[in-house]
């Protein structure tokens, strides 16, 4: 949209718009709004006033409007402000209310006293925020959230805004104090308070925001718990609990059951805070709860619901090609060095140290499952690469299983369950691995026809399930005669990233040179070209790398690479142009994995220094610069008609 779109235009692009005082109201796009709760007005300083009276934060409203193309920040002429007036710093919500915070002045904030105030606390009992309930004279009820905010300069105040998503559940203290109790979920804080008296054998929880805010709550504390859902007696309540059931399965609740609330014997919208007719036995209803199976319909989302869904972002384990919740593969011919590479990745992630030129943002726990190495070989390799004694690297050697247990076959359901049990046990110890490395696929999946797509079904479902649980999986596999990964193609279809290792081609001119480095080109073992045939993420830079494992000064083995790590972003883009031959800057943006704006900046820099022509052809000066930084490019450039020597 154009900057300056009026509040009226935005309101009438939403559902149920109408004028309200000096502004307008409409259904808020940040939640499932049945009654218009979003207030919009044009500010005196040129800004846009927007406030969701149902509790959505300004950031959530802005994000929803942006998705609909209805809002962008407006330019504000600060010179029109009164002379000497300095804008106040923005007040940001605090995660925990400080003990020194004064109690809220309800009458000052809302103009009246609330009927009831509900306190939201974390597992340790620290106050997080309030929800105030106002019972209107006409029978309606109004809920207003209240959070403590601060502006970074020491000032703080109470503001009526929703707690940042994901929002905490109501009743977390009880949940933490009773880890063995079954959990009962109801809709609304009033119903939760009433249910605690009715069912003292249960931990009773609810969430803030009502039926339309299920996806804004943080349901992760219920992982591993047995949960019963008690819906309100209306369609909206049942739909909300169906969504809760889906979310609880996603976070790993042990079991989720649904109470069959009878439609006919109870008033419309009845909940546990209301009087139950004598014909209704609440204890019997609770006991009659059955598995919550909402069917496929409950899983279907509109695009707006999908955009509003709280989905945890993937974190980078190795940026930018290995993330959490991902399925990845290293493949190479025998003897290239794929196990050396996989172990090096495991050790870098365990210590939180960069893997060659790729960033490892922090240390994580890694489970390395070996399928074929002798214990002595595994020990010697880890000793040759590992600089210390990290507790984050966990190894399951195949030799120990062969001698005292039985070898793993990840294609067998029994062994898939054995690995699942190991992961649960490690999680209970506080050592849940973020990365699982399976080395290698052939030795760990005996009895399967690698060329039969159908035979892979069980294995692929299991691997996909692990990815959905948040694990990053790195498969080590063999290459076939073609140089691609061996076996049926379906295995590669599910991958987020595939890493191919192959012997690098030695430049002919270098072979003939008397000054060639014999150690660099006449070697065996871990010496290869690393490249990325497939990646769903940003294209790694560099996307090709010649690597060799050599002795370091401290006696450990280290990786030597052909990548010049001092090369600038413009240099790397020039190399991409030389290798991938983009037709336009838009084509280059896609091939380089960079934004159009960033491409424009770097191309301008390359043209100013004389390395690039307007038509994206590389000049003689640019070609020479590439060869100086990456000598291995000389043969590749020599073969291209565009770059005559």
ZAMARGU-4260 file (C-alpha; in steps of 0.2 Angstrom, whole numbers, plus 5000, padded with zeros to 4 digits):
<rodrens>
0) 5000/5000/5000 | 5005/5018/4998 | 5011/5027/5014 | 4998/5037/5022 | 4983/5026/5019
5) 4970/5033/5030 | 4962/5024/5046 | 4945/5025/5037 | 4952/5016/5022 | 4961/5002/5032
10) 4945/5000/5043 | 4934/4998/5028 | 4946/4985/5020 | 4943/4974/5036 | 4927/4965/5042
15) 4912/4974/5050 | 4919/4992/5049 | 4910/5007/5057 | 4914/5024/5063 | 4918/5026/5082
20) 4920/5043/5089 | 4935/5051/5080 | 4940/5035/5073 | 4934/5018/5066 | 4932/5001/5073
25) 4933/4984/5063 | 4937/4966/5066 | 4955/4964/5072 | 4965/4953/5059 | 4977/4948/5073
30) 4965/4936/5081 | 4948/4927/5077 | 4937/4942/5080 | 4919/4940/5080 | 4915/4957/5088
35) 4924/4972/5080 | 4938/4976/5093 | 4951/4985/5083 | 4951/5004/5085 | 4959/5015/5071
40) 4962/5033/5070 | 4973/5046/5061 | 4985/5053/5074 | 4988/5072/5075 | 5007/5069/5071
45) 5003/5060/5055 | 5004/5043/5063 | 4991/5029/5064 | 4983/5025/5080 | 4978/5007/5081
50) 4973/4997/5097 | 4965/4980/5099 | 4953/4981/5113 | 4953/4962/5114 | 4971/4962/5120
55) 4982/4960/5104 | 4998/4969/5105 | 5002/4984/5093 | 5016/4973/5086 | 5003/4959/5082
60) 4991/4971/5074 | 5004/4979/5063 | 5010/4962/5058 | 4993/4956/5053 | 4989/4973/5044
65) 5006/4971/5034 | 5001/4953/5029 | 4985/4960/5021 | 4995/4975/5013 | 4985/4988/5024
70) 4999/4996/5034 | 5017/5003/5033 | 5025/5015/5045 | 5020/5032/5041 | 5033/5046/5039
75) 5031/5059/5053 | 5037/5077/5051 | 5045/5079/5069 | 5047/5098/5065 | 5028/5100/5067
80) 5029/5095/5085 | 5029/5109/5098 | 5046/5117/5100 | 5056/5109/5114 | 5045/5093/5115
85) 5054/5077/5115 | 5045/5061/5111 | 5044/5049/5125 | 5054/5032/5123 | 5043/5017/5119
90) 5037/5007/5134 | 5041/4988/5131 | 5032/4974/5140 | 5042/4966/5154 | 5043/4947/5155
95) 5041/4947/5174 | 5034/4961/5185 | 5047/4968/5197 | 5044/4967/5215 | 5046/4986/5217
100) 5031/4989/5204 | 5017/4997/5212 | 5000/4989/5212 | 4989/4994/5198 | 4977/5009/5200
105) 4962/5001/5191 | 4951/5016/5192 | 4964/5027/5184 | 4968/5014/5170 | 4951/5008/5166
110) 4939/5021/5174 | 4932/5008/5186 | 4936/4993/5197 | 4936/4976/5189 | 4924/4962/5194
115) 4938/4950/5196 | 4957/4950/5193 | 4967/4935/5188 | 4985/4934/5191 | 4996/4925/5178
120) 5012/4918/5186 | 5027/4907/5180 | 5031/4890/5187 | 5042/4898/5201 | 5027/4909/5206
125) 5034/4926/5199 | 5020/4938/5193 | 5019/4939/5174 | 5003/4949/5170 | 4985/4952/5175
130) 4969/4949/5166 | 4954/4960/5173 | 4936/4954/5171 | 4922/4967/5170 | 4904/4961/5171
135) 4893/4973/5162 | 4875/4977/5167 | 4868/4970/5151 | 4876/4953/5155 | 4891/4955/5144
140) 4908/4952/5150 | 4924/4962/5145 | 4942/4956/5148 | 4957/4968/5149 | 4975/4962/5150
145) 4987/4972/5160 | 5006/4971/5159 | 5020/4980/5167 | 5031/4990/5155 | 5047/5000/5155
150) 5056/5012/5143 | 5074/5007/5146 | 5077/5023/5156 | 5071/5017/5173 | 5053/5022/5171
155) 5039/5009/5172 | 5020/5009/5171 | 5005/4998/5169 | 4998/4997/5152 | 4983/4988/5145
160) 4990/4977/5132 | 4992/4958/5129 | 5007/4949/5136 | 5019/4945/5122 | 5016/4929/5112
165) 5018/4915/5116 | 5007/4919/5132 | 5009/4909/5148 | 4995/4897/5154 | 4984/4901/5169
170) 4989/4890/5183 | 5008/4886/5180 | 5012/4886/5198 | 5000/4871/5201 | 5007/4862/5186
175) 5025/4864/5193 | 5020/4858/5210 | 5011/4842/5205 | 5021/4834/5191 | 5012/4818/5192
180) 4994/4824/5192 | 4983/4824/5177 | 4979/4840/5169 | 4962/4847/5165 | 4961/4862/5152
185) 4945/4873/5152 | 4941/4889/5143 | 4943/4905/5154 | 4950/4909/5171 | 4933/4909/5180
190) 4930/4891/5174 | 4947/4886/5179 | 4945/4893/5197 | 4928/4884/5198 | 4935/4868/5191
195) 4949/4867/5204 | 4936/4865/5218 | 4926/4852/5208 | 4941/4842/5203 | 4955/4843/5216
200) 4963/4828/5209 | 4968/4838/5193 | 4979/4852/5189 | 4967/4864/5181 | 4974/4877/5168
205) 4967/4889/5155 | 4974/4902/5143 | 4971/4921/5140 | 4961/4928/5126 | 4947/4916/5124
210) 4943/4904/5110 | 4951/4914/5096 | 4968/4915/5105 | 4973/4896/5107 | 4988/4898/5095
215) 4995/4913/5105 | 4997/4902/5121 | 5013/4893/5126 | 5008/4875/5127 | 5025/4868/5129
220) 5024/4865/5148 | 5012/4851/5144 | 5025/4840/5135 | 5024/4823/5142 | 5008/4826/5153
225) 4991/4817/5152 | 4978/4831/5147 | 4959/4831/5148 | 4950/4845/5138 | 4933/4851/5144
230) 4925/4863/5131 | 4912/4876/5133 | 4895/4870/5127 | 4895/4879/5111 | 4903/4877/5093
235) 4916/4890/5097 | 4921/4881/5113 | 4922/4864/5104 | 4932/4871/5090 | 4944/4879/5102
240) 4947/4863/5111 | 4950/4854/5094 | 4964/4866/5091 | 4971/4864/5108 | 4971/4845/5105
245) 4981/4848/5089 | 4993/4859/5097 | 4996/4848/5112 | 5000/4833/5101 | 5013/4844/5092
250) 5022/4849/5108 | 5022/4831/5114 | 5008/4829/5127 | 5008/4810/5132 | 4989/4808/5130
255) 4975/4820/5125 | 4957/4816/5129 | 4941/4826/5127 | 4926/4827/5138 | 4909/4823/5129
260) 4900/4838/5135 | 4881/4835/5131 | 4873/4848/5120 | 4855/4844/5125 | 4857/4843/5144
265) 4866/4859/5147 | 4862/4877/5142 | 4871/4885/5127 | 4888/4892/5132 | 4888/4882/5149
270) 4905/4880/5157 | 4911/4873/5174 | 4909/4890/5182 | 4890/4888/5179 | 4878/4878/5190
275) 4876/4860/5183 | 4858/4853/5181 | 4855/4838/5193 | 4854/4826/5178 | 4872/4830/5174
280) 4886/4820/5183 | 4902/4830/5181 | 4913/4816/5188 | 4905/4804/5176 | 4908/4816/5162
285) 4926/4817/5166 | 4928/4799/5167 | 4920/4797/5150 | 4933/4807/5141 | 4940/4798/5126
290) 4954/4802/5114 | 4952/4819/5106 | 4952/4815/5087 | 4946/4830/5079 | 4947/4823/5061
295) 4955/4831/5047 | 4944/4846/5046 | 4951/4853/5062 | 4968/4853/5054 | 4963/4864/5040
300) 4968/4882/5042 | 4964/4898/5032 | 4979/4907/5026 | 4975/4920/5040 | 4974/4907/5053
305) 4991/4900/5047 | 4999/4917/5047 | 4993/4920/5065 | 4998/4903/5071 | 5013/4903/5083
310) 5026/4892/5076 | 5044/4893/5084 | 5057/4899/5072 | 5070/4887/5067 | 5087/4890/5075
315) 5103/4888/5066 | 5115/4874/5072 | 5127/4878/5058 | 5123/4894/5048 | 5116/4893/5035
320) 5114/4875/5030 | 5110/4865/5046 | 5095/4871/5057 | 5084/4863/5070 | 5069/4853/5064
325) 5078/4848/5048 | 5083/4833/5038 | 5100/4833/5030 | 5112/4822/5021 | 5131/4820/5018
330) 5135/4808/5003 | 5151/4803/4995 | 5160/4789/4987 | 5170/4777/4999 | 5186/4784/5005
335) 5183/4802/5002 | 5181/4807/5020 | 5163/4809/5024 | 5164/4801/5042 | 5179/4813/5045
340) 5167/4828/5040 | 5152/4822/5050 | 5163/4820/5066 | 5170/4837/5063 | 5153/4844/5062
345) 5148/4835/5078 | 5163/4842/5087 | 5161/4860/5081 | 5142/4860/5086 | 5146/4852/5103
350) 5159/4866/5107 | 5150/4880/5098 | 5165/4884/5088 | 5163/4888/5069 | 5165/4874/5057
355) 5178/4880/5045 | 5170/4896/5037 | 5152/4892/5043 | 5145/4899/5059 | 5140/4889/5074
360) 5130/4901/5085 | 5131/4891/5101 | 5136/4874/5108 | 5123/4861/5107 | 5121/4842/5112
365) 5125/4830/5098 | 5121/4811/5097 | 5132/4802/5085 | 5125/4785/5081 | 5139/4774/5072
370) 5134/4760/5062 | 5150/4751/5056 | 5167/4758/5063 | 5178/4748/5075 | 5178/4755/5092
375) 5197/4758/5090 | 5195/4768/5074 | 5181/4778/5081 | 5191/4782/5097 | 5206/4787/5086
380) 5196/4798/5075 | 5188/4808/5089 | 5204/4809/5098 | 5212/4817/5082 | 5199/4830/5080
385) 5192/4834/5098 | 5202/4848/5107 | 5195/4844/5124 | 5182/4835/5134 | 5165/4841/5129
390) 5150/4833/5138 | 5139/4839/5124 | 5146/4825/5111 | 5137/4809/5114 | 5142/4793/5104
395) 5134/4776/5102 | 5147/4765/5095 | 5141/4750/5084 | 5154/4738/5091 | 5147/4739/5109
400) 5130/4735/5102 | 5137/4720/5092 | 5146/4713/5107 | 5134/4716/5121 | 5117/4720/5114
405) 5112/4719/5096 | 5115/4731/5081 | 5103/4744/5076 | 5092/4743/5061 | 5083/4760/5059
410) 5072/4752/5046 | 5064/4741/5059 | 5050/4748/5070 | 5058/4739/5086 | 5074/4749/5084
415) 5065/4765/5080 | 5057/4763/5097 | 5073/4759/5105 | 5080/4776/5099 | 5065/4785/5104
420) 5067/4778/5122 | 5085/4784/5122 | 5080/4801/5117 | 5067/4802/5131 | 5080/4796/5143
425) 5092/4809/5138 | 5078/4822/5139 | 5074/4817/5157 | 5093/4819/5161 | 5093/4837/5153
430) 5103/4831/5138 | 5091/4831/5124 | 5101/4831/5108 | 5098/4845/5095 | 5107/4836/5082
435) 5107/4817/5078 | 5120/4810/5066 | 5117/4793/5058 | 5133/4786/5051 | 5130/4778/5039
440) 5113/4775/5031 | 5118/4758/5023 | 5125/4750/5038 | 5111/4756/5050 | 5097/4750/5038
445) 5100/4732/5034 | 5087/4722/5024 | 5080/4737/5014 | 5081/4738/4995 | 5089/4755/4993
450) 5082/4757/4975 | 5064/4753/4980 | 5055/4769/4984 | 5041/4759/4992 | 5052/4750/5004
455) 5058/4767/5011 | 5041/4772/5018 | 5044/4766/5036 | 5061/4774/5037 | 5056/4790/5029
460) 5040/4792/5040 | 5052/4789/5055 | 5064/4802/5050 | 5051/4814/5046 | 5043/4812/5063
465) 5060/4815/5071 | 5061/4832/5061 | 5043/4837/5067 | 5049/4834/5085 | 5062/4847/5083
470) 5077/4836/5080 | 5090/4840/5066 | 5095/4824/5058 | 5111/4822/5048 | 5112/4806/5037
475) 5129/4800/5031 | 5127/4790/5015 | 5136/4783/5000 | 5136/4790/4983 | 5132/4779/4968
480) 5142/4777/4951 | 5134/4794/4945 | 5141/4803/4960 | 5124/4807/4967 | 5117/4799/4982
485) 5115/4781/4981 | 5097/4772/4980 | 5080/4778/4977 | 5076/4797/4974 | 5062/4799/4987
490) 5075/4799/5001 | 5082/4815/4994 | 5065/4823/4991 | 5063/4825/5010 | 5080/4833/5013
495) 5082/4851/5018 | 5100/4851/5014 | 5111/4839/5004 | 5130/4840/5005 | 5140/4831/4991
500) 5158/4827/4993 | 5169/4823/4978 | 5187/4823/4973 | 5191/4840/4967 | 5197/4842/4949
505) 5216/4847/4949 | 5219/4861/4937 | 5230/4855/4922 | 5241/4870/4922 | 5245/4867/4941
510) 5249/4849/4938 | 5262/4854/4925 | 5269/4868/4936 | 5286/4864/4944 | 5280/4875/4959
515) 5264/4865/4962 | 5261/4860/4980 | 5263/4841/4981 | 5254/4840/4998 | 5239/4849/4991
520) 5236/4839/4975 | 5244/4821/4978 | 5235/4815/4993 | 5223/4802/4999 | 5210/4801/5013
525) 5200/4816/5018 | 5202/4827/5003 | 5187/4833/4994 | 5176/4847/4986 | 5161/4851/4997
530) 5146/4857/4988 | 5127/4859/4991 | 5116/4851/4977 | 5100/4855/4987 | 5096/4868/5001
535) 5079/4875/5006 | 5088/4889/5015 | 5099/4904/5010 | 5112/4898/4998 | 5128/4895/5009
540) 5142/4906/5004 | 5154/4899/4999 | 5143/4886/4991 | 5159/4876/4985 | 5174/4873/4996
545) 5190/4862/4993 | 5194/4854/5010 | 5208/4843/5016 | 5212/4836/5033 | 5230/4840/5039
550) 5240/4840/5055 | 5239/4856/5065 | 5252/4863/5077 | 5244/4855/5093 | 5244/4838/5085
555) 5226/4838/5081 | 5220/4837/5063 | 5213/4853/5056 | 5204/4857/5040 | 5213/4867/5027
560) 5201/4875/5014 | 5203/4884/4997 | 5191/4897/5002 | 5199/4914/5006 | 5191/4919/5022
565) 5196/4937/5019 | 5186/4939/5003 | 5173/4952/5004 | 5155/4950/5000 | 5157/4958/4983
570) 5171/4946/4979 | 5160/4931/4984 | 5146/4938/4973 | 5158/4940/4958 | 5163/4922/4960
575) 5144/4917/4960 | 5142/4927/4944 | 5157/4918/4936 | 5150/4901/4941 | 5131/4902/4939
580) 5130/4915/4924 | 5114/4925/4930 | 5105/4934/4916 | 5098/4948/4926 | 5100/4955/4944
585) 5084/4947/4949 | 5091/4930/4943 | 5107/4934/4952 | 5097/4938/4968 | 5089/4920/4967
590) 5105/4911/4963 | 5115/4920/4977 | 5101/4919/4990 | 5102/4938/4993 | 5089/4952/4993
595) 5087/4963/4978 | 5093/4978/4988 | 5109/4969/4993 | 5112/4963/4975 | 5111/4981/4969
600) 5123/4987/4982 | 5136/4974/4978 | 5135/4975/4959 | 5137/4994/4961 | 5153/4991/4971
605) 5159/4979/4958 | 5156/4991/4944 | 5164/5005/4953 | 5180/4995/4955 | 5180/4989/4937
610) 5176/4971/4940 | 5159/4970/4932 | 5150/4977/4917 | 5132/4983/4916 | 5127/4967/4908
615) 5134/4956/4922 | 5149/4951/4912 | 5165/4950/4922 | 5179/4961/4915 | 5197/4955/4913
620) 5201/4964/4929 | 5187/4955/4938 | 5193/4938/4931 | 5211/4942/4937 | 5205/4946/4954
625) 5195/4930/4956 | 5210/4920/4951 | 5221/4929/4964 | 5208/4925/4978 | 5203/4908/4972
630) 5217/4900/4961 | 5206/4884/4958 | 5194/4895/4947 | 5208/4897/4934 | 5204/4881/4925
635) 5185/4885/4926 | 5187/4902/4919 | 5199/4896/4905 | 5185/4884/4899 | 5172/4898/4898
640) 5171/4907/4881 | 5166/4923/4890 | 5183/4924/4898 | 5197/4921/4885 | 5214/4920/4892
</rodrens>
